[in-house]
Amino acid sequence: MTTWARTALLYAIFVSLGGFVFGYDASVIAGVVGFVKQEFALNDYQLGLVVSAPTFTATLAALTVTPLADRFGRKNILMMLAFLYLLSAIYSAFAPDYINLVIARMIGGYAFGSLMLAPVFIAETSPSDKRGLMVSVNQLNIVVGLSAAYFVNYFLLNAADSGEAWASALYIDSHTWRVMLFIESIPAALWFLLLFLIPESPRWLVKKGREQQAKSVLHKIVDPARIETSYQRIVDNLQDTQESLKDNLKGLFASKMRFILLIGVLLAVVQQATGINAVFFYAPTIFEQSGVGTDAAFIQAVYVGLINVVFTVIAMLLIDRLGRKPLMVIGLAGVMISLLTTAYGFSKATFTLEQEDVLALSDRHQIPAIYTLTGKKFDSDVTFKEAVIAVIGDDKMRSTESDIMNRAITINAQLVLIGILGFVASFAISLGPVMWVMLSEIFPNNLRAVAMAFTGVFNSGTSFLVQFLFPKGLSTFGAATMFSVYGAFAILGLLLVIKYLPETKGKSLEELEDALVNNRS
């Protein structure tokens, strides 16, 4: 690899560390929900808000981050987002109550805007033949962060139960979930410091009339023989750029943009409507529903993280060889099959409390009234939970649900595990990295910021609804129905991708603009 290509890759790695921080922030909550649900006595909607609070403000970030980056520069806004991650991590760890925890996580949620801005910066500083790989570095960091959080959660859970003096000295035994959240401040601080080392995007510098600075950056990241050509292409492409938001919105909704805007919204909605963040953010809760118990649920969540990393790497190796559309088709087909397999596994579960189970639960949790359910068989997780709540009460059910489900359920837990891991693997080679690569490619340079913001609203809004409604949906409709709904969205997404999705492999941003926008009426 040439010096300039290595430099471009190094900048991509620095910027994409924000993906690691996001990944950790997003999935660490999977280990926290059980603790805060019990400590703060949260109902389903409150629990959903704790989990989804960052995505609520991420929707605001989707509207404002990239336009702010157009005004103040990609680097400056990335540094602001890194600081917000750091602030959120510390505030969340010391939150005294439910309301403060939600506020702290909402602060971090605005930093989720890095998911839209990082691909823009990387796409604008990468050679066209390596752009897919380099933008995918951001996605790789996201999944590594997701996996790291699962490992940290599992490690801290075991440390809390170990009785070791060091665990007590670090408050792991008494404040397990707070330590889980606080650890995020370490990579957040590192990312903030590394961002001092990156340059500004040459396209942004050209847009602001800073010719010498733009050429100085291009000297670092472009083949020396092509610097003048690259600079001139940027100038030619941006010469008609309109600065006002009103003009940008007018351009975004012009007739020639309709097709490509439809593609962007389609990708943004389908990515989240398949329920990936329900799996990532509630992984131990989902596995507990299959009756494996808390410890096994946490280790199976680690499997989710590992599978995610492995298949994201596979996607990175294939995205510039096989192309974007083939990966999307293959991956969505796998997502569909895996989700329906998971739904089938949960639909065949039955629930019965035998006498020895009732005795153990009564002694352990002081719920003698549960004797009335001895030997009764239930064919639905919903009806079983309703029966238990009617006997022991909602508050007691919240603190004992994992143990009760583990003792009562008869299910093919291996089938559910295979379905979930298959879903994560299929997502990781398609919707995960490919969506962000394509969104950074398909929009014209002068409208990329506002277009990314527009599609980001749909992505964040869909993600918020999935996260917020999952606990209530699980209680009201059951696991089988929830995964069936996600599977239906995967089917719809697959059909739309086959029909409408263009291929962008190996083309410059300017060539893509000509093909997808300028040549359409």
C-alpha positions as CSV (number, residue, x, y, z in Angstrom):
1,M,0.0,0.0,0.0
2,T,1.4,3.4,-1.0
3,T,2.1,6.1,1.6
4,W,-0.9,8.3,0.6
5,A,-3.2,5.3,0.8
6,R,-1.9,4.3,4.2
7,T,-2.4,7.9,5.4
8,A,-6.0,7.9,4.1
9,L,-6.6,4.5,5.9
10,L,-5.1,5.9,9.1
11,Y,-7.4,8.9,9.1
12,A,-10.3,6.5,8.5
13,I,-9.3,4.4,11.5
14,F,-9.0,7.5,13.7
15,V,-12.4,8.8,12.7
16,S,-14.1,5.4,12.9
17,L,-13.1,4.9,16.5
18,G,-16.3,6.8,17.1
19,G,-18.0,3.7,15.8
20,F,-16.4,1.7,18.6
21,V,-17.7,4.2,21.2
22,F,-21.2,4.0,19.6
23,G,-21.1,0.2,19.6
24,Y,-20.1,0.1,23.2
25,D,-22.7,2.7,24.2
26,A,-25.4,1.0,22.3
27,S,-24.9,-2.6,23.5
28,V,-23.7,-2.0,27.1
29,I,-27.3,-1.3,28.0
30,A,-28.1,-4.9,27.3
31,G,-26.3,-5.8,30.5
32,V,-27.7,-2.8,32.4
33,V,-31.4,-3.2,31.8
34,G,-31.9,-6.1,34.3
35,F,-30.2,-4.1,37.1
36,V,-31.9,-0.8,36.5
37,K,-35.3,-2.4,36.0
38,Q,-35.1,-3.9,39.5
39,E,-33.3,-1.0,41.2
40,F,-35.6,1.7,39.9
41,A,-38.8,-0.5,39.7
42,L,-39.3,0.3,36.0
43,N,-42.4,-0.7,33.9
44,D,-42.1,-1.8,30.3
45,Y,-42.4,1.7,28.9
46,Q,-39.9,3.1,31.3
47,L,-37.5,0.3,30.5
48,G,-38.0,0.9,26.8
49,L,-37.2,4.6,27.3
50,V,-34.0,3.9,29.2
51,V,-32.8,1.8,26.2
52,S,-34.2,4.0,23.5
53,A,-33.4,7.4,25.0
54,P,-30.2,7.8,23.0
55,T,-31.9,7.0,19.7
56,F,-34.6,9.7,20.5
57,T,-31.9,12.4,20.5
58,A,-30.1,10.6,17.6
59,T,-33.1,11.6,15.5
60,L,-32.4,15.3,16.3
61,A,-28.7,14.6,15.5
62,A,-29.7,13.2,12.2
63,L,-31.4,16.5,11.4
64,T,-28.6,18.8,12.5
65,V,-25.2,17.1,12.6
66,T,-24.4,16.9,9.0
67,P,-25.7,20.5,8.2
68,L,-23.6,21.7,11.2
69,A,-20.6,19.9,9.7
70,D,-21.3,21.7,6.4
71,R,-21.1,25.0,8.2
72,F,-18.4,24.4,10.8
73,G,-16.4,21.6,9.3
74,R,-16.4,17.8,9.6
75,K,-13.5,17.7,12.1
76,N,-14.9,20.3,14.6
77,I,-18.3,18.6,14.8
78,L,-16.7,15.1,15.2
79,M,-14.7,16.5,18.2
80,M,-17.9,17.9,19.7
81,L,-19.6,14.5,19.4
82,A,-16.7,12.8,21.0
83,F,-16.9,15.1,24.0
84,L,-20.6,14.4,24.3
85,Y,-19.9,10.6,24.4
86,L,-17.5,11.2,27.2
87,L,-19.9,13.4,29.2
88,S,-22.7,11.0,28.7
89,A,-20.7,8.0,29.9
90,I,-19.7,9.7,33.2
91,Y,-23.1,11.2,33.8
92,S,-24.9,7.8,33.2
93,A,-22.6,6.0,35.6
94,F,-23.4,8.4,38.4
95,A,-27.1,9.0,37.6
96,P,-29.0,9.0,40.9
97,D,-32.3,8.0,39.5
98,Y,-34.3,6.9,36.4
99,I,-34.9,10.5,35.1
100,N,-31.2,11.4,35.3
101,L,-30.2,8.2,33.6
102,V,-32.5,8.9,30.7
103,I,-31.2,12.5,30.4
104,A,-27.6,11.2,30.5
105,R,-28.3,8.7,27.8
106,M,-30.0,11.3,25.7
107,I,-26.9,13.4,25.7
108,G,-24.9,10.5,24.4
109,G,-27.6,9.9,21.8
110,Y,-26.9,13.2,20.1
111,A,-23.3,11.9,19.7
112,F,-24.8,9.0,17.6
113,G,-24.7,11.6,14.8
114,S,-21.1,10.4,14.3
115,L,-22.7,7.4,12.5
116,M,-23.7,9.7,9.7
117,L,-20.8,12.1,9.8
118,A,-17.9,9.6,10.0
119,P,-18.9,7.9,6.7
120,V,-19.2,11.3,5.0
121,F,-15.6,12.3,6.2
122,I,-14.2,8.9,5.2
123,A,-15.9,8.9,1.8
124,E,-14.5,12.4,1.1
125,T,-10.9,11.4,2.0
126,S,-10.7,7.9,0.5
127,P,-9.6,6.7,-3.0
128,S,-12.6,5.5,-5.0
129,D,-11.3,1.9,-5.4
130,K,-10.8,1.6,-1.6
131,R,-13.8,3.7,-0.4
132,G,-16.1,0.7,0.3
133,L,-13.4,-0.9,2.5
134,M,-12.5,2.3,4.3
135,V,-16.1,3.3,5.0
136,S,-16.6,-0.2,6.3
137,V,-13.9,0.3,8.8
138,N,-16.4,2.5,10.7
139,Q,-18.9,-0.4,10.7
140,L,-16.2,-2.8,11.8
141,N,-15.4,-0.5,14.8
142,I,-19.2,-0.4,15.6
143,V,-19.4,-4.2,15.8
144,V,-16.1,-4.5,17.7
145,G,-17.6,-2.0,20.2
146,L,-20.8,-4.0,20.4
147,S,-18.8,-7.2,21.1
148,A,-16.6,-5.5,23.6
149,A,-19.6,-4.3,25.6
150,Y,-20.9,-7.9,25.8
151,F,-17.5,-9.2,27.0
152,V,-17.2,-6.4,29.5
153,N,-20.7,-7.1,30.8
154,Y,-20.1,-10.8,31.1
155,F,-16.7,-10.2,32.8
156,L,-18.2,-7.7,35.3
157,L,-21.2,-10.0,36.1
158,N,-18.8,-12.8,37.0
159,A,-16.5,-10.4,38.9
160,A,-19.5,-9.1,40.9
161,D,-20.3,-12.7,42.0
162,S,-16.7,-13.7,42.7
163,G,-16.3,-12.3,46.1
164,E,-12.8,-11.0,45.2
165,A,-11.5,-8.1,47.2
166,W,-10.5,-6.2,44.0
167,A,-14.0,-6.4,42.7
168,S,-15.3,-4.9,45.9
169,A,-12.6,-2.2,45.9
170,L,-13.7,-1.1,42.4
171,Y,-17.4,-1.2,43.4
172,I,-18.1,-3.9,40.8
173,D,-20.0,-6.0,43.3
174,S,-22.2,-3.1,44.6
175,H,-22.5,-1.0,41.5
176,T,-22.1,-3.4,38.7
177,W,-24.3,-1.6,36.1
178,R,-22.7,1.8,36.9
179,V,-19.2,0.3,36.2
180,M,-20.5,-1.1,32.9
181,L,-21.5,2.4,31.9
182,F,-18.4,4.2,33.2
183,I,-16.0,2.1,31.2
184,E,-17.3,3.8,28.1
185,S,-15.5,7.0,29.1
186,I,-12.1,5.4,28.3
187,P,-12.6,4.9,24.5
188,A,-14.6,8.1,24.3
189,A,-11.6,10.1,25.8
190,L,-9.2,8.3,23.4
191,W,-11.3,9.1,20.4
192,F,-11.5,12.8,21.4
193,L,-7.7,13.0,21.6
194,L,-7.1,11.2,18.3
195,L,-9.4,13.5,16.4
196,F,-6.8,16.3,16.9
197,L,-4.6,14.4,14.5
198,I,-6.9,14.3,11.5
199,P,-7.2,17.0,8.8
200,E,-10.3,18.7,7.5
201,S,-12.1,17.1,4.6
202,P,-10.7,18.5,1.3
203,R,-14.2,18.7,-0.2
204,W,-15.3,20.9,2.7
205,L,-12.2,23.1,2.4
206,V,-12.8,23.6,-1.3
207,K,-16.4,24.4,-0.6
208,K,-15.2,27.1,1.8
209,G,-12.7,28.5,-0.7
210,R,-9.6,27.3,1.1
211,E,-7.7,26.2,-1.9
212,Q,-4.2,25.8,-0.4
213,Q,-5.4,23.9,2.6
214,A,-7.4,21.6,0.4
215,K,-4.4,20.8,-1.8
216,S,-2.3,20.3,1.3
217,V,-4.7,17.6,2.5
218,L,-4.9,16.0,-1.0
219,H,-1.1,15.8,-1.0
220,K,-1.4,13.5,2.0
221,I,-4.2,11.2,0.8
222,V,-4.1,11.2,-3.1
223,D,-1.7,9.8,-5.6
224,P,0.7,12.7,-6.3
225,A,0.1,12.3,-10.1
226,R,-3.6,12.9,-9.6
227,I,-3.7,15.7,-7.1
228,E,-4.5,18.5,-9.6
229,T,-7.1,16.3,-11.4
230,S,-8.8,15.4,-8.0
231,Y,-8.8,19.0,-7.0
232,Q,-10.3,20.2,-10.2
233,R,-13.0,17.5,-10.2
234,I,-14.0,18.6,-6.7
235,V,-14.1,22.3,-7.8
236,D,-16.2,21.4,-10.9
237,N,-18.6,19.4,-8.9
238,L,-19.1,22.0,-6.1
239,Q,-19.3,25.1,-8.3
240,D,-23.1,25.2,-8.2
241,T,-23.4,24.4,-4.5
242,Q,-26.1,26.4,-2.6
243,E,-25.3,27.3,0.9
244,S,-28.7,28.0,2.4
245,L,-30.7,25.2,4.0
246,K,-33.8,26.4,2.0
247,D,-31.9,25.9,-1.3
248,N,-30.5,22.5,-0.2
249,L,-34.0,21.3,0.8
250,K,-35.3,22.5,-2.5
251,G,-32.6,20.6,-4.3
252,L,-33.2,17.5,-2.2
253,F,-36.8,17.3,-3.2
254,A,-36.2,18.1,-6.8
255,S,-37.7,15.6,-9.3
256,K,-34.3,14.2,-10.3
257,M,-33.6,13.3,-6.7
258,R,-36.8,11.3,-6.1
259,F,-35.4,7.9,-7.1
260,I,-32.2,8.2,-5.1
261,L,-34.0,9.6,-2.1
262,L,-36.4,6.7,-2.2
263,I,-33.4,4.3,-2.1
264,G,-31.9,6.1,0.8
265,V,-35.1,6.0,2.9
266,L,-35.7,2.4,1.9
267,L,-32.2,1.4,3.2
268,A,-32.6,3.5,6.4
269,V,-35.9,2.0,7.4
270,V,-35.3,-1.6,6.4
271,Q,-32.0,-1.7,8.3
272,Q,-33.8,-1.0,11.6
273,A,-37.3,-2.5,11.0
274,T,-35.8,-6.0,10.9
275,G,-35.3,-5.6,14.7
276,I,-31.5,-5.6,14.9
277,N,-31.3,-3.2,17.8
278,A,-33.9,-5.2,19.7
279,V,-31.4,-8.1,19.5
280,F,-28.3,-6.0,20.2
281,F,-29.8,-4.0,23.1
282,Y,-31.9,-6.7,24.7
283,A,-29.8,-9.8,23.9
284,P,-29.6,-11.2,27.5
285,T,-33.4,-10.5,27.9
286,I,-34.2,-12.4,24.7
287,F,-32.0,-15.4,25.6
288,E,-33.6,-15.4,29.1
289,Q,-36.9,-15.8,27.4
290,S,-35.6,-19.2,26.0
291,G,-35.1,-20.4,29.6
292,V,-31.3,-20.6,29.6
293,G,-30.9,-18.4,32.8
294,T,-29.0,-15.2,33.4
295,D,-25.4,-16.4,33.2
296,A,-26.0,-18.4,30.0
297,A,-27.9,-15.5,28.6
298,F,-24.9,-13.2,29.0
299,I,-22.5,-15.7,27.5
300,Q,-24.9,-16.1,24.5
301,A,-24.9,-12.4,24.1
302,V,-21.1,-12.7,23.8
303,Y,-21.7,-15.1,20.9
304,V,-23.8,-12.4,19.2
305,G,-20.9,-10.0,19.4
306,L,-18.3,-12.4,18.1
307,I,-20.5,-13.5,15.1
308,N,-21.1,-9.8,14.4
309,V,-17.4,-9.0,14.2
310,V,-16.5,-12.1,12.1
311,F,-19.2,-11.5,9.4
312,T,-18.6,-7.7,9.3
313,V,-14.9,-8.5,8.4
314,I,-16.2,-10.9,5.7
315,A,-18.4,-8.1,4.4
316,M,-15.5,-5.7,4.3
317,L,-13.4,-8.2,2.2
318,L,-16.3,-8.7,-0.2
319,I,-17.9,-5.2,-0.6
320,D,-15.4,-3.9,-3.2
321,R,-15.2,-7.3,-4.9
322,L,-18.6,-8.8,-5.0
323,G,-20.4,-5.4,-4.9
324,R,-23.1,-3.8,-2.7
325,K,-26.3,-5.2,-4.2
326,P,-25.3,-8.9,-4.1
327,L,-24.4,-8.6,-0.5
328,M,-27.7,-6.9,0.3
329,V,-29.7,-9.6,-1.5
330,I,-27.8,-12.5,0.1
331,G,-27.9,-10.9,3.5
332,L,-31.5,-10.0,3.5
333,A,-32.5,-13.5,2.4
334,G,-30.5,-14.8,5.4
335,V,-32.1,-12.2,7.7
336,M,-35.6,-13.3,6.6
337,I,-34.9,-17.1,7.1
338,S,-33.2,-16.5,10.5
339,L,-36.0,-14.3,11.9
340,L,-38.7,-16.7,10.9
341,T,-36.7,-19.6,12.4
342,T,-36.4,-17.7,15.7
343,A,-40.2,-17.0,15.6
344,Y,-40.9,-20.7,15.0
345,G,-38.7,-21.7,17.9
346,F,-40.5,-19.4,20.3
347,S,-43.9,-20.4,18.9
348,K,-43.4,-24.0,19.9
349,A,-42.5,-23.3,23.5
350,T,-44.7,-24.5,26.4
351,F,-44.6,-23.4,30.1
352,T,-45.3,-25.7,33.1
353,L,-44.3,-25.3,36.7
354,E,-43.8,-28.7,38.4
355,Q,-44.0,-29.1,42.1
356,E,-40.2,-29.0,42.6
357,D,-40.1,-25.8,40.6
358,V,-42.8,-24.2,42.7
359,L,-41.1,-25.2,45.9
360,A,-37.8,-23.8,44.8
361,L,-39.3,-20.5,43.6
362,S,-41.4,-20.1,46.8
363,D,-38.4,-20.6,49.0
364,R,-36.0,-18.5,47.0
365,H,-38.3,-15.5,46.3
366,Q,-40.9,-15.7,49.1
367,I,-43.9,-16.2,46.6
368,P,-46.0,-19.0,48.2
369,A,-49.0,-18.0,46.1
370,I,-47.3,-19.4,43.0
371,Y,-48.4,-22.9,44.3
372,T,-51.7,-22.3,42.5
373,L,-50.0,-22.7,39.1
374,T,-48.5,-26.1,39.9
375,G,-48.8,-28.5,36.9
376,K,-50.8,-26.1,34.7
377,K,-49.5,-26.0,31.1
378,F,-49.4,-22.9,29.0
379,D,-48.8,-22.8,25.2
380,S,-47.9,-19.1,25.1
381,D,-45.3,-17.0,26.9
382,V,-47.9,-14.2,27.1
383,T,-50.6,-16.2,28.8
384,F,-48.1,-17.8,31.2
385,K,-46.7,-14.4,32.3
386,E,-50.2,-13.0,32.7
387,A,-51.1,-16.0,34.9
388,V,-48.0,-15.5,37.0
389,I,-48.5,-11.8,37.4
390,A,-52.1,-12.4,38.5
391,V,-50.8,-14.6,41.3
392,I,-47.6,-12.8,42.5
393,G,-48.1,-9.3,41.2
394,D,-46.3,-7.2,38.6
395,D,-43.5,-5.9,40.8
396,K,-42.5,-9.4,42.0
397,M,-42.6,-10.7,38.5
398,R,-40.0,-8.0,37.4
399,S,-37.5,-9.3,39.9
400,T,-38.1,-13.0,39.4
401,E,-39.0,-13.3,35.7
402,S,-35.7,-14.9,34.6
403,D,-35.8,-17.6,37.3
404,I,-39.5,-18.4,36.7
405,M,-39.1,-18.5,32.9
406,N,-36.1,-20.7,33.2
407,R,-37.9,-23.3,35.4
408,A,-41.2,-23.3,33.4
409,I,-40.2,-23.2,29.8
410,T,-39.8,-26.2,27.5
411,I,-38.3,-25.0,24.2
412,N,-35.7,-25.9,21.6
413,A,-33.2,-23.2,22.9
414,Q,-30.6,-24.3,20.4
415,L,-33.0,-23.5,17.5
416,V,-33.6,-20.0,18.9
417,L,-29.8,-19.5,19.4
418,I,-29.2,-20.6,15.8
419,G,-31.9,-18.2,14.5
420,I,-30.5,-15.2,16.4
421,L,-26.9,-15.8,15.4
422,G,-28.0,-16.4,11.8
423,F,-29.8,-13.1,11.9
424,V,-26.8,-11.3,13.3
425,A,-24.5,-12.9,10.7
426,S,-26.8,-12.1,7.8
427,F,-27.2,-8.5,9.0
428,A,-23.5,-8.1,9.4
429,I,-22.7,-8.9,5.8
430,S,-25.5,-6.7,4.4
431,L,-27.6,-4.1,6.1
432,G,-25.0,-3.3,8.7
433,P,-22.0,-2.1,6.6
434,V,-23.6,-1.8,3.1
435,M,-26.2,0.8,4.1
436,W,-23.7,3.3,5.4
437,V,-21.4,2.8,2.5
438,M,-24.2,3.3,0.0
439,L,-25.6,6.4,1.8
440,S,-22.1,8.0,1.6
441,E,-22.0,7.2,-2.1
442,I,-25.3,7.7,-3.7
443,F,-26.1,11.4,-2.9
444,P,-24.6,14.2,-4.8
445,N,-21.7,16.1,-3.2
446,N,-23.5,19.4,-2.7
447,L,-26.6,17.7,-1.1
448,R,-24.8,14.9,0.7
449,A,-25.1,16.5,4.2
450,V,-28.8,17.3,4.0
451,A,-29.6,14.0,2.3
452,M,-27.8,12.0,5.0
453,A,-29.7,14.0,7.6
454,F,-33.0,13.3,6.0
455,T,-32.5,9.6,5.7
456,G,-30.9,9.5,9.1
457,V,-34.2,10.7,10.6
458,F,-35.9,7.7,9.2
459,N,-33.2,5.4,10.4
460,S,-33.1,6.8,13.9
461,G,-36.9,7.1,14.2
462,T,-37.4,3.5,13.2
463,S,-34.6,2.4,15.6
464,F,-36.2,4.4,18.4
465,L,-39.6,2.7,17.9
466,V,-38.1,-0.8,17.8
467,Q,-36.2,-0.2,21.0
468,F,-38.9,1.6,22.9
469,L,-41.7,-0.8,22.0
470,F,-39.8,-4.1,22.3
471,P,-40.4,-4.6,26.1
472,K,-44.1,-3.9,25.8
473,G,-44.4,-5.9,22.6
474,L,-42.7,-8.8,24.3
475,S,-45.1,-8.7,27.2
476,T,-48.2,-8.1,25.1
477,F,-47.7,-10.1,21.9
478,G,-44.9,-12.5,22.9
479,A,-41.5,-13.3,21.4
480,A,-42.8,-15.4,18.4
481,T,-45.0,-12.6,17.2
482,M,-42.3,-9.9,17.6
483,F,-39.8,-11.9,15.5
484,S,-42.5,-12.7,12.9
485,V,-43.1,-9.0,12.4
486,Y,-39.4,-8.4,12.0
487,G,-39.3,-11.3,9.5
488,A,-42.1,-9.7,7.5
489,F,-40.1,-6.5,7.2
490,A,-37.1,-8.5,6.0
491,I,-39.3,-10.0,3.2
492,L,-40.5,-6.6,2.1
493,G,-36.9,-5.2,2.2
494,L,-35.6,-8.1,0.1
495,L,-38.2,-7.5,-2.6
496,L,-37.6,-3.8,-2.7
497,V,-33.8,-4.2,-2.8
498,I,-34.0,-6.6,-5.7
499,K,-36.2,-4.3,-7.7
500,Y,-34.7,-0.8,-6.9
501,L,-31.2,-0.9,-5.5
502,P,-28.4,0.3,-7.9
503,E,-24.8,-1.0,-7.8
504,T,-22.1,1.6,-6.8
505,K,-19.0,-0.5,-6.8
506,G,-15.8,1.0,-8.2
507,K,-17.3,4.4,-9.3
508,S,-16.2,7.8,-8.2
509,L,-18.6,10.0,-6.3
510,E,-18.8,12.3,-9.3
511,E,-19.5,9.4,-11.7
512,L,-22.3,8.2,-9.3
513,E,-23.8,11.6,-9.2
514,D,-23.9,11.7,-13.0
515,A,-25.5,8.3,-13.3
516,L,-28.0,8.5,-10.5
517,V,-29.0,12.1,-10.4
518,N,-27.8,14.3,-13.3
519,N,-28.9,11.9,-16.0
520,R,-32.4,11.5,-14.5
521,S,-35.2,13.9,-15.2
